[in-house]
Amino acid sequence: MKKYIKYILLLAVIGISSAYYMYNKPHKNIQKAKADFTLNATDLFTEYEADEETANAKYLDKVVEVEGKIQSIKTEDNGQTSIVLDSGSMMFGVNCQLDTTKVETVNRYKEGDNIKLKGVCTGMLMDVVLVRCVPIES
């Protein structure tokens, strides 16, 4: 039994070290990251609406640059600011949750403006959701 204890301790140290590394791993800098896909909000939403499973295989956890007309700008109670882009659907759109370092840039935009944003696609709830979004200046 005593000879197994050192192997168990070794595995515990490796596990704790791996967890610590993953927890403190820095996020990808979206501002500098190259977009895996560039398209407009209507096309992105249409692909998800037509076949969510195929769209997830293509876009999930990828950096997507999306362009569209601002349908609404909202700030949640927790301070998260989102820009919803018009998708052609009356009820739903492309929800771009701004990176916390870029929230102050939202004051430059208003509903109806065209905007280009880059973020990481996390799939579709009711809206297609992009997180850690940053505005792209043309």
Summary of the structure (lengths in Angstrom):
residues: 138
radius of gyration: 19.5
end to end distance: 66.4
largest distance: 70.2
contacts: 376
relative contact order: 0.18
helix: 36%
strand: 35%
